[in-house]
């Protein structure tokens, strides 16, 4: 999940790429780690280790890719 945290940090350091986009919720259903959501809202990206929002896009992954 470190890679996702790095991605969120980069997105928040350069919000011009997401600030004019529609709000979105990306959900990752990870077989061994549970559910993770990336929420893009109001020009800010957040990472949650839960399923609190209704997802616009859901990816179901069964194993980690190295």
C-alpha positions in Angstrom: 0.0 0.0 0.0 3.1 2.2 0.1 2.8 2.8 -3.6 -0.8 4.1 -3.2 0.3 6.5 -0.4 3.1 7.8 -2.7 0.6 8.3 -5.5 -1.8 10.2 -3.2 1.0 12.4 -2.0 2.1 13.2 -5.6 -1.5 14.0 -6.5 -1.9 16.4 -3.5 1.5 18.0 -4.3 0.2 18.8 -7.8 -3.6 19.3 -7.4 -3.8 21.1 -10.8 -4.2 17.7 -12.4 -7.2 16.7 -10.3 -8.8 20.0 -9.2 -11.0 20.4 -12.3 -12.0 16.8 -12.6 -15.3 15.3 -11.3 -15.2 13.8 -7.9 -14.5 10.1 -8.0 -14.2 7.1 -5.7 -11.8 4.3 -6.7 -12.1 1.1 -4.7 -9.5 -1.7 -4.5 -10.8 -5.0 -3.1 -7.5 -6.7 -2.2 -7.8 -10.5 -1.4 -5.3 -10.4 1.4 -5.6 -6.8 2.7 -9.3 -5.9 2.4 -10.8 -2.8 0.9 -9.0 0.4 0.1 -10.6 3.5 -1.3 -9.0 6.4 -3.1 -11.3 9.4 -2.9 -10.8 12.4 -5.3 -12.9 15.3 -4.0 -12.6 19.0 -4.2 -9.2 18.9 -5.8 -7.7 16.6 -3.0 -6.9 12.9 -2.9 -7.4 10.8 0.2 -6.7 7.2 1.0 -9.0 5.2 3.3 -8.7 1.6 4.5 -12.4 1.1 4.5 -15.5 1.0 2.3 -17.3 4.2 3.5 -18.1 5.7 0.1 -20.0 4.4 -2.9 -17.4 3.5 -5.5 -17.4 4.8 -9.1 -14.8 2.2 -10.1 -14.0 -1.1 -8.3 -11.0 -3.3 -8.9 -10.9 -6.8 -7.4 -7.3 -8.0 -7.1 -6.2 -11.4 -5.9 -2.5 -11.1 -5.6 0.3 -8.5 -5.3 2.3 -7.7 -8.4 6.0 -7.1 -7.8 
